[in-house]
Amino acid sequence: MHADIAEFTRRRLAALTAADVTPGELDPDVDLVRSYGLTSLNKVVLLTSVCRRAGVDLTLLSDDDLAQMLTLREIIDTIARYVPEGGNA
């Protein structure tokens, strides 16, 4: 995973989930809705903040990208693909 994006995403996700977990306890490969109770609104908040932190224009994400980002790892890997050269990844 991309260190800066991963660390920031873990912290934001832990703050937004319904589950009582620390950033280090988050499993990068589980479904965020089923395992941590992430709501669709909180997913939007999470993606917006991670994109802003990574310097990625949220409009670059396709509908397929959004539909496929179901786990922490998928969010990090997808957003990292769009980080501009010399960006925060």
Secondary structure, 3 states (H helix, E strand, C coil): CCHHHHHHHHHHHHHHCCCCCCHHHCCCCCCHHHHHCCCHHHHHHHHHHHHHHHCCCHHHCCHHHHHHCCCHHHHHHHHHHCCCCCCCC
